Amino acid sequence: MFPRADPRSDRWAILALLCFSLLLIAVDATVLHIAVPALTAALEPTGVQLLWIIDVYSLVVAPLLVTFGTLGDRYGRRRLVLLGYVVFGLASLAAAFATTPEALIAARAFQGVGGAMIMPATLSIIRQVFTDRRERAIALGIWSAVAAGGAAVGPVLGGVLVEHFWWGTVFLINVPLLIVALPLAARLIPDVSESHGHSWDGLSALLSVAGVLAVAFGLKEAGYGHTVGRGAAVLILLAGVAVLAWFVARQRALASPLLDLGLFANRGFSTGVACVLFAVFALVGLELVLAQYLQLVLGLSPLNAALRMLPLMVAAICGALTAAYVLRRVGLRATMSGGLTLTALSLLPTLGWGAEDHPISLAFCFAGIGFGIEVALLAASDAIMSAAPESRAGGAAAIEETAYELGAGLGIAGLGTITTIVYAPGIGAIADVSDAVIAQAKGSLAAAAHVADELGGAAGVALLQVARSAFVSGLHAAVGVSVVLLLANAFVVAVLVPARERRTENERLSV
């Protein structure tokens, strides 16, 4: 029906389409961050429901990426991308018009299924159509800029749409874009499979999804304890860890594993995956907390809050476009470790912030975070894809993208839970405010702002003031944890990546 393109001559057009696909998926991981207050006022979710609305997308994408990466290798990446477009579009439509928190959570989960069908194709097809090492480095730099830029664009786009329309437009905008992209994908994306006789293990896929979701559920309930209680939450968390351990053991035993654990024997590959995981953990988790800080503590409108986050997006794109040069000049070890360290240092000023505005300091912090993370991610991406053999390109791409999405989902769950653990006890008894209202306000700062607006008067002002102070304490805790994780990861990179690997990397990039 559609005339087919030549993958080699049309490689840059293919790259543009793949980056567009990646942009849609990356944006949807963070597009709701600015929309949290409006969404809370419209649907009135509980605190734990709000976290599920925001991160169930990434938590579903993450474990399914390995599954769909393997299926793409076996049955062809093109057909999965086309089906993924359809699923993602229909789920976006359902999310836009959801009327309950449960309906929105379900729609976001199905968005994750569609995204997981599309994402594994991006890196593996880039490797397939860009055979020249220099061109591939450029293509990876563009891909990496889109990946991090998409996460940074999400809050900005969300702010513009929420300011002028309603929260559902952050999903509705996907539909016309996908309608345009579908015929282009049918024409441009090469239909190549690399099964090599590998079988697909359904139990492994089930274990990976169940394990990740159980860990996420346990983390959230450990902080909130509203649904099953904190004791049961810890048991669920441990059960999730046990299921993931079973998944790993099964991969080691299978002749054709769903996840090729042998790739992790390569030091560059395993270090690159860890770098991606922790960098995105900090980026996306803190984006959510800082987006609420800008709106609900500083009192900025959605659009103004999004504009305050613009330096992060610009710096991330600049970092991606210059990271290849940095990598050539200083090597893999210094690039990854230095990027992570810059990110951690850029976060430190936030530990001294309160309810007062710091616009200049904020801009420099966001710029340092965006640039540092993106430089580290480009180096990590190059290490991962260079270490993987051609026959396992789809699996390697899926592992890297799993690290992106798992980092995003766990960053929201982990840092959101840490913020809540500190925030909720900070709201005590307030004059003229009932215990029921206090309990509702403890769910999240967005919920506190909503009920404070309904209360009005001196009681509402007092409640919001106490909630803002408690949230700032939670923000400091989340930032502190992120700084420790980033610096620890930077240290591990500096220790595990030897100096001789730096020379090898320079040689590869200079070919």
N, C-alpha and C positions, 0 to 999 in steps of 0.2 A: 504493500500500500504506500509506503514511504520509500523514496529512493535512498539507498544506503550510501554513507560517506566513506571515504578512504581514511582509516584511522591515522595514517602517517601524515598525509598532506593536510588533514583537518585537525591535527592534534591540538592546536591552540583554540579552535572553536570547541573541541571536546573539553579542554581544560576550563573554558569559560562556563560551559553548561554544568560541569561537575562542581565548580566553585559556587555556582548559583544554587545548586541542590544542597551543597554543604552549608551555604549561608542560611537557607531556610531552616535547616535543622538546628544549626548553632544558635540562630536568633531565638528559636522557640524554647531553648533551654533557659533563657534569661529575660525574655520579653515581658514576663509577668511581674518582674521585680518592682517596677514603678507602679504597676496596676494594683498592688496589694491593698492600699487603702480603699480604692473604688470598688474592688472585688469584695472586700470584707463588708463594706456598707450594703452591697447589693445582695449577696448570698448568705451573709452572716455565718461563715464556717467557724468551727472551733479551731483552736490553735493547731492541733495535730492535723485536722482536715486541710488547713491552709498550707502546711508544709507538704502534704501529699499532693495538693493541687499543683504546687510549684515544682516538686522534684520527682513525681511519679513518672513523668516523661523520660527524664534521664535514667532513672532506675530501671525502666523497662527497656530502653534502648541498649544500655550497657551489656547485660548478659546475652541479649539476642543478637548483638553484632557478631559474636563469634559463630553463632549458628548460621546466620544468613551469609556471613563471609564464606563459610564452608559450603553452603548450598550454592552460592554464586560460583565458587570454583568448580563445583560438580555439574550444575545445570545451566550455567550461563548467567553472567552478571546483568545483562541488559534486561531480561524478562523480570528479574527481581526489582530492578530500578523502576520499570514501568508500573508494576503492581504496587510498589511502594508509593509512587506518586498518587495513585488512586486511593489507597488506604489513608495516606496522610491528608489528602484533600477532604475526604468524607469526614474524617475525625476532626479536622479543623472546623468544618461546618457545624458539626455537633457541639463542639466546645463553645463556639461563638454564641449559640442560643441555649446553652445549658441554664436550667432554672434552679438547680440544687447543687450543693457541693459534691454530692455523690455522683451526679451525672457528669459534672465537669471532671472529676477524678477519672471516671471511666473513659471519657473522650480523650483526655490527656494520655491515658495508658495506650489507647489505640493509635494515637499520634506517634507514640514511641515505637509501636510495631512497624508502622509505615516508615519512620525514620531509620529503623534498624535494617530495613530492606534496602534503603538507598545508600546509607553511609559506607558500607564496606567497598562499594564500587569505586569510591573517589580516589583513594590512594593506590589501589591495585591497578586501576585502569591508567592512572598517571604513569605508573611504572611500566605498564604494557606498551603505551604509545610513545613515551619519551625514552628512547633507547640511548640517546646521547647523554653522557654524564653531566655536562655543563647545562644543557637544556633541562634535564631532570632536576638539577639543583634549583634553577630558576622557578620551575613549575612547583616544586615543593615549597619554595619560599612564598609563592603566591597562595598556594593552598593553605599554608600555615597562617598567613595574614588573614585569610578569609575565616579560618577556624576561630582564631582569637578575636578578630575584628567582629565576627558575628556575635560572639558572646558579649562584646562591648557595645555593639549596635543595638542589641535587644532592648536594654533599658531606655535608650534614646528614642527608638521607634515606639516603644510602649508609651513613653511620656507624651510624644506628639499625638498619638491616636487617642489616648485617654483624655488628654486636655481638650480635644475638639470633638470627640465622638463618645463612645462608651467602651467599657473594658472588652466587650466581645469582639471589637474590630481588630484586636491584636491577633486573633485567630482567623477572622473572616478574610483578612487581606491575603492569606495564603491561597485561597481558592482560585481567583483569576490568574495569579502567577503560575500556578500548577497547570491550569488549562492551557496556557501559552507554552509551558515547558514540555508538556507531554509529547506533542508531535516532534519537537526538536530532539528529544531524547530518543524517540523511535528511529530517527534518521541517523543521528550522530554516534550514539554509544555502540561500540563494537560488541558483537555477541560471541564471546570467547569463554570457553570453560576449560578448566584444568583439573579434572577429577582424578586422573592417575589411578583409577580403581578404588579410591577411598570410599568407604561407606559412611553414612550419616547415623549418628547415635542419638536417638530421641531422648533416652534417659539422661544423657549428659546435658542436653539442652534444658530439660526440665529441672535438673539439679542446679544448674547455674542460675536460672531465673528465680527459683524458690529460695536459694541461699541468699542472693542479693536482696530480695524483697524482705526476707525474714530479718536480716541484719539491719536494714533500714527501719523496719517497723520497731524492732527492739530498741534502736537508738532513740527514735522519736518518743516512744512510750516511756523510756527511762527518764526523759526530761519532763513529759507531761503527766503520765500516769493516769489519764482520764478514762481510757478504754478498758484496759486489763489490769492496771496497777503496776507499780515499778518492779515488784518481785517477779511477776509473770513476764514482764518486758525483758528482764535480764535473762530469763530462761529461753525466751524466743530468740534473743540475740545470740546466745550460746548455741542454740539449735541451728541457727543460720550459719554460724561459723562451722559447725560440725557437718552440715550439708555441703558447704563449700570445700571442706577437707575431703569429703567423700568424692566430690566432683574431681578434685585434683588426683586422688588415688586412682579413680577410674581412668583418667586420662593416661596415667602412667602404665596402666595394665592393658589398654586397648592397643591393638595393632595399628589402627587408623583412628587416632584420637580426634575429638572435636577441636580441642585446643592443643597445639603442638608445644608441649612444655620444653621440648628440646631446644627451642629458640632461646629460652631463658638461660641456657648454659653459656651463651655469648655475653660477655660482660657489657659490651656496648649496648646490646639490645635490652638487657634487664635494667641497666642503669637508666636508659632512655625512657623505658616504660614507667619506672618509679618517678622520674622527673616530671613526666606528663601528669601522672596521677596527683602528685602533691601540688604542682603549680596550679592546675585547674581547680583542685579542692579549695585552695586559698582564693583564687580569682572569683569563682562563681559564688561560693559561700559568702564571701565578704561583700560582693556586689549586692546581694539580697539585703544584708544587714545595713550597709551604707545607704542603699536606696531608701529604706525606711527611716534611717537617721535624717536624711536630707528633708524628707517630707513631713515626718511626724514629730521630729525633735526641733529641726530648724524652721519648720512651717512653710517650706517651699511648695509651689504648685508642681504637678507632675511634669510639665514641660520644663520649668526652671530646674527641677531636680535632675532631669535628663541632661540638660545643657551643662550642669555642673559635672556630670560624668563624662562629658565629651572628651576631655583630655586623655582619659583612659583609652578610648577608641582610637584617637589619632595617634597616640604613642604606641599602641599595639600594632597598628598598621606600619608605622615607621620602623618599629623594631623588627617586624617580619621582613621588610624590604631591605634592611641593612644587616640582618643577622648572618646572611651568607658571607658577606665581606668580613664581618667580625670572626666568623668561624674559620675562614682562611687565614686570618692574621694571627689569632691567638690559640686556635685549636679547640678540640671538642671539650676537654676538661675545663678549661678556663671559661669557655662560653657558657656552658651549662651551670657551673658553679657560680660564676659571676652574675648571671641573670637571676638565679634564685636569691643570691645575697642582696642584690639591688632591690628586689621585690620586698624582702624582709625589712631592709633599712627604710624603704619608702613607707612602710606601715607604721613605723615607730612613732611618728608625730601624733597619730590618732590616739595614742594612749593618754595624751594630755588634754584631749578635747572634752568639753562638757556640752552644755546646751547653747553655748555661744557659737557664732559663725566664724569660720576661718577660711574665707574663699581662696586666698592666695596659697596658703598651706595645703588646702584640699586639692587645688589644681596640680601642685607639684607632686603630691602623694599619688594621685591618680596617674600622672604621667610616668612616674617611676615604676609603679606597679605594672602598667601596660607594657612599657618598653622592656623591663626586666623579665617579665614572664614570657613575652613573645620571643625574645632572644634565646631564652632557655628552651622554649618549645621547638624552635626551628632546629637547634642542635640535637635535641632529643629525637625529633622526627627523622633527621638524616641518619642518626645512629641506628635507629630501629629498622628503617627500610634498607639501609646498606648492609645490615647484618643478615637479613633474611634471604634465603635462596629464592630464585625466580619461581619455582614450583609452589612455594608457600607464600607468595605475595599476598593473596587474599587473606590468609590466616594472620599474617603479620600486620596487615592493614587493619584487620578487625581487632587485633589485640591493642594496637595503638589507639584506635577510636574508642574501644572499650575503656581504656584508661582515661580518655577525655570525658566520656559520659559518666563513668563510675566516679571520677573525681568531682564532676559537677553535682551528681546526685548525692554523694556522700558529703560533699562540702556543704550543701544546703541542709541535709539531715544532721550532720555533725555540728557545724557551727551554729545552725538554728537551735539545736538542742542545748548547746552550751550557753547561748544567749538566754534561752528560756530558763535554764536552771538558775542563772544569776538574777534574771529579771523578775520572775514570779515572786520570790520571797521579799523582793524590795517593795512590793505593794501591800501595805498593812491596812489597818483600820483607818478610815477617813470619816470625819464628821459628816453627818447627813447623807452618807452613802451606805446602802444596804450590803449585807454579806453576799447576796446573790450577784449584785452588780460588781463587787470586788472580785468575786470568783470569775466572772466573765472577763473582766479587765486583765486578769492574770494570764489569759490565754495567749495574748499577743499585744504588742503596742497598737497595732491597727484596730484590734477589738476595743482596747481602752479608749482610743480616740473616738471610736464610733459611739460607745456608751457615754463618754464624757459630753459629746455633742448633744445626745438625747437628754442627758441630765440638765445641762445648761447651768447658768448661775454660778455662784461661788463653789458649790460642790463639784460641778463639772470641771471648773478651772483647777481646783485642788487635785482632783483625780488625775487629770492630764499632766499636771506638773510632777506629781509623784511617779507616774508611769514613765515620763520622759527621763527622769533621773535614774530610775531602775534600768531602763533600756540602755542608757549610756554605760552603766556598769557592766551590763551584758555584752555590749559592743567591745569594751576594753578586754573582757575575758576572751571573746572570740578572736580578737586581733592578737592577743598574747599567745594563744594556742597556735595560730597560723604562723607567727614569727618563729616560734620554736620549731615547728615542723619544717618550714622552709630552710632555716639555718642548718638543721640536722640533715636534710636532704642535700644541701650544698656541701656539707662536710663529707657525706658518703660519696658524692660524685668526685670530690677532690682526692679521696683516698682510693677509690676503686678504679678510676680511669687512669691508667698509667701514662707517663710522659711519652712513651713510644707510640701509643695510640694517637696522640696528638699529631705526631709527624706523619703517620699513616693517613690520617684524615686530611692533612694538608696536601699530601701527595694525590689523594683521590680527587680533591676539589680542583687541583691545578691541571688535571689531565685534559 
